[in-house]
């Protein structure tokens, strides 16, 4: 890697680019589409505007405030870890490992921005009206209670189960029905690449430190 592009600058660049792309897409969708409005790109790809009060991919498990605070704590811990490894002068980690962590960090921050700020700066999105910018404090929710904007929908297989199948025969079946955003994709790609390419590296590193 060129001297000017250190691991710290690489991580910062990835985080910046992911955040910009993520927020540009979210704001464009929220201020131009009504809730649940969709744009057909292909038969297996839609821009489908929905808002997620819970976790990634539309999941709802815990209370909203708890989730937002949990995300903030997680981001602080990931940031601390990422900064600590890029500052090492010995036992340097692979650049790809830094990229994976930066993708995860950027995705988490991207969704935190929605949770923390969107409720205060946007009016409510409904199936009948498009959200608009509002003065701070006049939005649809309090600080930390905003909803995450999701829009990518990939119903790669949209069909019905055969009638002869027990229990599910005739039921509607969609392969990969979650609706997600660019930040979710960034987190998922970072985690998958980390597990595929760096799990063995992490185990080796751990054993080396024990010795």
BALOBA-1460 file (C-alpha; in Angstrom, 3 decimals):
// residues 211
<rec num="1" residu="x" x="0.000" y="0.000" z="0.000"/>
<rec num="2" residu="x" x="1.294" y="3.493" z="-0.809"/>
<rec num="3" residu="x" x="2.741" y="5.381" z="2.149"/>
<rec num="4" residu="x" x="0.138" y="8.152" z="1.987"/>
<rec num="5" residu="x" x="-2.689" y="5.624" z="2.183"/>
<rec num="6" residu="x" x="-2.096" y="4.252" z="5.660"/>
<rec num="7" residu="x" x="-4.462" y="1.773" z="7.268"/>
<rec num="8" residu="x" x="-5.961" y="4.579" z="9.336"/>
<rec num="9" residu="x" x="-6.653" y="6.703" z="6.261"/>
<rec num="10" residu="x" x="-8.013" y="3.682" z="4.414"/>
<rec num="11" residu="x" x="-10.470" y="2.978" z="7.229"/>
<rec num="12" residu="x" x="-11.499" y="6.647" z="7.433"/>
<rec num="13" residu="x" x="-12.020" y="6.812" z="3.657"/>
<rec num="14" residu="x" x="-14.223" y="3.698" z="3.648"/>
<rec num="15" residu="x" x="-16.316" y="4.951" z="6.560"/>
<rec num="16" residu="x" x="-16.748" y="8.353" z="4.901"/>
<rec num="17" residu="x" x="-17.751" y="6.938" z="1.507"/>
<rec num="18" residu="x" x="-20.198" y="4.419" z="2.949"/>
<rec num="19" residu="x" x="-21.840" y="7.085" z="5.117"/>
<rec num="20" residu="x" x="-22.190" y="9.536" z="2.230"/>
<rec num="21" residu="x" x="-23.666" y="6.930" z="-0.134"/>
<rec num="22" residu="x" x="-25.970" y="5.560" z="2.554"/>
<rec num="23" residu="x" x="-27.341" y="8.930" z="3.615"/>
<rec num="24" residu="x" x="-27.747" y="10.248" z="0.066"/>
<rec num="25" residu="x" x="-29.838" y="7.186" z="-0.840"/>
<rec num="26" residu="x" x="-31.924" y="7.358" z="2.341"/>
<rec num="27" residu="x" x="-32.660" y="11.069" z="2.086"/>
<rec num="28" residu="x" x="-33.508" y="10.779" z="-1.624"/>
<rec num="29" residu="x" x="-35.958" y="7.953" z="-0.919"/>
<rec num="30" residu="x" x="-37.517" y="9.550" z="2.151"/>
<rec num="31" residu="x" x="-38.073" y="12.945" z="0.532"/>
<rec num="32" residu="x" x="-39.332" y="11.623" z="-2.811"/>
<rec num="33" residu="x" x="-41.373" y="8.505" z="-2.045"/>
<rec num="34" residu="x" x="-44.437" y="7.829" z="0.082"/>
<rec num="35" residu="x" x="-44.262" y="5.029" z="2.621"/>
<rec num="36" residu="x" x="-44.593" y="1.598" z="0.933"/>
<rec num="37" residu="x" x="-44.285" y="3.143" z="-2.524"/>
<rec num="38" residu="x" x="-42.129" y="1.015" z="-4.794"/>
<rec num="39" residu="x" x="-40.235" y="1.358" z="-8.034"/>
<rec num="40" residu="x" x="-39.802" y="-1.778" z="-10.134"/>
<rec num="41" residu="x" x="-36.254" y="-2.025" z="-11.457"/>
<rec num="42" residu="x" x="-36.505" y="-5.663" z="-12.578"/>
<rec num="43" residu="x" x="-38.744" y="-8.603" z="-11.670"/>
<rec num="44" residu="x" x="-36.337" y="-9.481" z="-8.870"/>
<rec num="45" residu="x" x="-35.251" y="-6.013" z="-7.707"/>
<rec num="46" residu="x" x="-37.422" y="-3.184" z="-6.376"/>
<rec num="47" residu="x" x="-36.836" y="0.112" z="-4.614"/>
<rec num="48" residu="x" x="-39.440" y="-0.321" z="-1.896"/>
<rec num="49" residu="x" x="-39.629" y="2.415" z="0.729"/>
<rec num="50" residu="x" x="-40.274" y="1.212" z="4.236"/>
<rec num="51" residu="x" x="-39.168" y="2.307" z="7.695"/>
<rec num="52" residu="x" x="-37.735" y="-0.028" z="10.269"/>
<rec num="53" residu="x" x="-38.156" y="0.815" z="13.966"/>
<rec num="54" residu="x" x="-36.069" y="-2.186" z="14.983"/>
<rec num="55" residu="x" x="-32.890" y="-3.902" z="13.859"/>
<rec num="56" residu="x" x="-31.335" y="-4.627" z="10.470"/>
<rec num="57" residu="x" x="-33.391" y="-6.162" z="7.652"/>
<rec num="58" residu="x" x="-36.679" y="-5.078" z="9.247"/>
<rec num="59" residu="x" x="-36.359" y="-7.211" z="12.384"/>
<rec num="60" residu="x" x="-38.012" y="-5.915" z="15.550"/>
<rec num="61" residu="x" x="-36.835" y="-7.509" z="18.797"/>
<rec num="62" residu="x" x="-36.174" y="-4.970" z="21.554"/>
<rec num="63" residu="x" x="-37.407" y="-1.520" z="22.541"/>
<rec num="64" residu="x" x="-36.348" y="1.311" z="20.237"/>
<rec num="65" residu="x" x="-34.349" y="3.300" z="22.802"/>
<rec num="66" residu="x" x="-32.462" y="0.188" z="23.914"/>
<rec num="67" residu="x" x="-31.546" y="-0.641" z="20.325"/>
<rec num="68" residu="x" x="-30.283" y="2.860" z="19.615"/>
<rec num="69" residu="x" x="-28.158" y="2.943" z="22.773"/>
<rec num="70" residu="x" x="-26.870" y="-0.556" z="22.034"/>
<rec num="71" residu="x" x="-25.827" y="0.557" z="18.536"/>
<rec num="72" residu="x" x="-24.012" y="3.589" z="19.960"/>
<rec num="73" residu="x" x="-22.097" y="1.462" z="22.494"/>
<rec num="74" residu="x" x="-21.211" y="-1.053" z="19.765"/>
<rec num="75" residu="x" x="-19.910" y="1.729" z="17.509"/>
<rec num="76" residu="x" x="-17.762" y="3.124" z="20.319"/>
<rec num="77" residu="x" x="-16.233" y="-0.312" z="20.958"/>
<rec num="78" residu="x" x="-15.606" y="-1.022" z="17.261"/>
<rec num="79" residu="x" x="-14.064" y="2.427" z="16.800"/>
<rec num="80" residu="x" x="-11.760" y="1.918" z="19.789"/>
<rec num="81" residu="x" x="-10.667" y="-1.481" z="18.489"/>
<rec num="82" residu="x" x="-10.145" y="-0.242" z="14.935"/>
<rec num="83" residu="x" x="-8.080" y="2.735" z="16.089"/>
<rec num="84" residu="x" x="-5.982" y="0.512" z="18.331"/>
<rec num="85" residu="x" x="-5.051" y="-1.927" z="15.559"/>
<rec num="86" residu="x" x="-4.230" y="0.699" z="12.914"/>
<rec num="87" residu="x" x="-1.905" y="2.451" z="15.379"/>
<rec num="88" residu="x" x="0.154" y="-0.669" z="16.019"/>
<rec num="89" residu="x" x="3.744" y="-0.510" z="14.847"/>
<rec num="90" residu="x" x="4.304" y="-4.222" z="15.379"/>
<rec num="91" residu="x" x="2.096" y="-7.214" z="14.556"/>
<rec num="92" residu="x" x="0.292" y="-5.257" z="11.852"/>
<rec num="93" residu="x" x="-2.993" y="-6.728" z="10.686"/>
<rec num="94" residu="x" x="-3.916" y="-7.336" z="7.051"/>
<rec num="95" residu="x" x="-5.375" y="-4.409" z="5.121"/>
<rec num="96" residu="x" x="-8.419" y="-6.509" z="4.251"/>
<rec num="97" residu="x" x="-9.104" y="-7.016" z="7.942"/>
<rec num="98" residu="x" x="-9.158" y="-3.246" z="8.417"/>
<rec num="99" residu="x" x="-11.500" y="-2.886" z="5.436"/>
<rec num="100" residu="x" x="-13.938" y="-5.403" z="6.949"/>
<rec num="101" residu="x" x="-14.010" y="-3.593" z="10.288"/>
<rec num="102" residu="x" x="-14.437" y="-0.236" z="8.556"/>
<rec num="103" residu="x" x="-17.432" y="-1.559" z="6.581"/>
<rec num="104" residu="x" x="-19.074" y="-2.853" z="9.757"/>
<rec num="105" residu="x" x="-18.396" y="0.412" z="11.587"/>
<rec num="106" residu="x" x="-19.695" y="2.573" z="8.733"/>
<rec num="107" residu="x" x="-22.891" y="0.553" z="8.410"/>
<rec num="108" residu="x" x="-23.588" y="0.773" z="12.119"/>
<rec num="109" residu="x" x="-23.013" y="4.535" z="12.144"/>
<rec num="110" residu="x" x="-25.230" y="4.948" z="9.085"/>
<rec num="111" residu="x" x="-28.206" y="3.393" z="10.841"/>
<rec num="112" residu="x" x="-27.479" y="5.281" z="14.067"/>
<rec num="113" residu="x" x="-27.807" y="8.572" z="12.166"/>
<rec num="114" residu="x" x="-31.366" y="7.595" z="11.210"/>
<rec num="115" residu="x" x="-32.241" y="6.600" z="14.767"/>
<rec num="116" residu="x" x="-30.774" y="9.689" z="16.405"/>
<rec num="117" residu="x" x="-31.646" y="12.481" z="13.957"/>
<rec num="118" residu="x" x="-34.361" y="11.531" z="11.473"/>
<rec num="119" residu="x" x="-37.228" y="11.779" z="13.953"/>
<rec num="120" residu="x" x="-36.271" y="15.381" z="14.689"/>
<rec num="121" residu="x" x="-35.574" y="16.672" z="11.181"/>
<rec num="122" residu="x" x="-38.218" y="14.960" z="9.022"/>
<rec num="123" residu="x" x="-41.999" y="14.948" z="9.039"/>
<rec num="124" residu="x" x="-43.672" y="11.561" z="9.190"/>
<rec num="125" residu="x" x="-43.752" y="9.397" z="6.079"/>
<rec num="126" residu="x" x="-47.154" y="7.857" z="5.342"/>
<rec num="127" residu="x" x="-48.682" y="6.017" z="2.371"/>
<rec num="128" residu="x" x="-50.428" y="9.287" z="1.498"/>
<rec num="129" residu="x" x="-47.704" y="11.890" z="1.916"/>
<rec num="130" residu="x" x="-43.989" y="12.279" z="1.301"/>
<rec num="131" residu="x" x="-41.815" y="13.391" z="4.203"/>
<rec num="132" residu="x" x="-40.298" y="16.862" z="4.214"/>
<rec num="133" residu="x" x="-37.508" y="18.580" z="6.117"/>
<rec num="134" residu="x" x="-38.715" y="20.245" z="9.308"/>
<rec num="135" residu="x" x="-37.140" y="22.597" z="11.860"/>
<rec num="136" residu="x" x="-35.368" y="20.665" z="14.602"/>
<rec num="137" residu="x" x="-37.885" y="19.597" z="17.220"/>
<rec num="138" residu="x" x="-40.881" y="19.536" z="14.879"/>
<rec num="139" residu="x" x="-40.299" y="16.110" z="13.378"/>
<rec num="140" residu="x" x="-42.224" y="12.883" z="13.824"/>
<rec num="141" residu="x" x="-40.278" y="11.569" z="16.864"/>
<rec num="142" residu="x" x="-37.910" y="12.516" z="19.667"/>
<rec num="143" residu="x" x="-34.137" y="12.203" z="19.638"/>
<rec num="144" residu="x" x="-32.967" y="8.553" z="19.551"/>
<rec num="145" residu="x" x="-36.430" y="7.386" z="18.414"/>
<rec num="146" residu="x" x="-36.141" y="7.861" z="14.658"/>
<rec num="147" residu="x" x="-36.869" y="5.037" z="12.218"/>
<rec num="148" residu="x" x="-34.283" y="3.514" z="9.904"/>
<rec num="149" residu="x" x="-35.023" y="3.996" z="6.206"/>
<rec num="150" residu="x" x="-34.934" y="0.767" z="4.157"/>
<rec num="151" residu="x" x="-35.403" y="0.469" z="0.403"/>
<rec num="152" residu="x" x="-33.665" y="-2.475" z="-1.290"/>
<rec num="153" residu="x" x="-35.987" y="-5.401" z="-1.968"/>
<rec num="154" residu="x" x="-34.847" y="-8.523" z="-3.825"/>
<rec num="155" residu="x" x="-37.726" y="-11.003" z="-4.271"/>
<rec num="156" residu="x" x="-35.478" y="-13.244" z="-6.358"/>
<rec num="157" residu="x" x="-38.062" y="-16.040" z="-6.283"/>
<rec num="158" residu="x" x="-41.724" y="-15.031" z="-5.950"/>
<rec num="159" residu="x" x="-43.996" y="-18.041" z="-6.341"/>
<rec num="160" residu="x" x="-46.388" y="-20.426" z="-4.579"/>
<rec num="161" residu="x" x="-45.662" y="-23.747" z="-2.946"/>
<rec num="162" residu="x" x="-47.055" y="-26.739" z="-4.914"/>
<rec num="163" residu="x" x="-50.482" y="-27.822" z="-3.731"/>
<rec num="164" residu="x" x="-49.273" y="-31.361" z="-2.991"/>
<rec num="165" residu="x" x="-46.804" y="-30.186" z="-0.314"/>
<rec num="166" residu="x" x="-48.051" y="-30.754" z="3.251"/>
<rec num="167" residu="x" x="-48.703" y="-27.742" z="5.515"/>
<rec num="168" residu="x" x="-47.416" y="-25.116" z="3.028"/>
<rec num="169" residu="x" x="-49.118" y="-26.236" z="-0.180"/>
<rec num="170" residu="x" x="-50.578" y="-23.257" z="-2.044"/>
<rec num="171" residu="x" x="-48.966" y="-20.685" z="0.291"/>
<rec num="172" residu="x" x="-47.160" y="-17.691" z="-1.148"/>
<rec num="173" residu="x" x="-43.364" y="-18.046" z="-1.054"/>
<rec num="174" residu="x" x="-40.769" y="-15.284" z="-1.510"/>
<rec num="175" residu="x" x="-37.085" y="-16.077" z="-1.433"/>
<rec num="176" residu="x" x="-35.241" y="-13.335" z="0.457"/>
<rec num="177" residu="x" x="-38.056" y="-11.049" z="1.514"/>
<rec num="178" residu="x" x="-36.161" y="-8.700" z="3.893"/>
<rec num="179" residu="x" x="-35.946" y="-5.048" z="2.845"/>
<rec num="180" residu="x" x="-32.617" y="-3.440" z="3.694"/>
<rec num="181" residu="x" x="-30.452" y="-0.385" z="3.078"/>
<rec num="182" residu="x" x="-26.879" y="0.355" z="2.029"/>
<rec num="183" residu="x" x="-25.694" y="0.420" z="5.650"/>
<rec num="184" residu="x" x="-27.131" y="-3.055" z="6.266"/>
<rec num="185" residu="x" x="-25.349" y="-4.301" z="3.145"/>
<rec num="186" residu="x" x="-22.090" y="-2.771" z="4.344"/>
<rec num="187" residu="x" x="-22.382" y="-4.523" z="7.708"/>
<rec num="188" residu="x" x="-23.281" y="-7.853" z="6.117"/>
<rec num="189" residu="x" x="-20.440" y="-7.705" z="3.575"/>
<rec num="190" residu="x" x="-17.951" y="-6.805" z="6.303"/>
<rec num="191" residu="x" x="-19.036" y="-9.654" z="8.570"/>
<rec num="192" residu="x" x="-19.182" y="-12.263" z="5.779"/>
<rec num="193" residu="x" x="-15.747" y="-11.300" z="4.437"/>
<rec num="194" residu="x" x="-14.360" y="-11.316" z="7.969"/>
<rec num="195" residu="x" x="-15.633" y="-14.848" z="8.602"/>
<rec num="196" residu="x" x="-14.543" y="-16.192" z="5.208"/>
<rec num="197" residu="x" x="-11.110" y="-14.632" z="4.851"/>
<rec num="198" residu="x" x="-9.930" y="-13.768" z="8.348"/>
<rec num="199" residu="x" x="-11.359" y="-16.311" z="10.824"/>
<rec num="200" residu="x" x="-8.248" y="-18.478" z="10.485"/>
<rec num="201" residu="x" x="-6.044" y="-15.416" z="10.727"/>
<rec num="202" residu="x" x="-7.782" y="-14.372" z="13.944"/>
<rec num="203" residu="x" x="-7.362" y="-17.828" z="15.469"/>
<rec num="204" residu="x" x="-3.688" y="-17.928" z="14.513"/>
<rec num="205" residu="x" x="-3.123" y="-14.474" z="15.935"/>
<rec num="206" residu="x" x="-4.851" y="-15.435" z="19.166"/>
<rec num="207" residu="x" x="-2.712" y="-18.541" z="19.578"/>
<rec num="208" residu="x" x="0.447" y="-16.516" z="18.811"/>
<rec num="209" residu="x" x="-0.377" y="-13.976" z="21.517"/>
<rec num="210" residu="x" x="-0.983" y="-16.737" z="24.054"/>
<rec num="211" residu="x" x="2.458" y="-18.188" z="23.341"/>
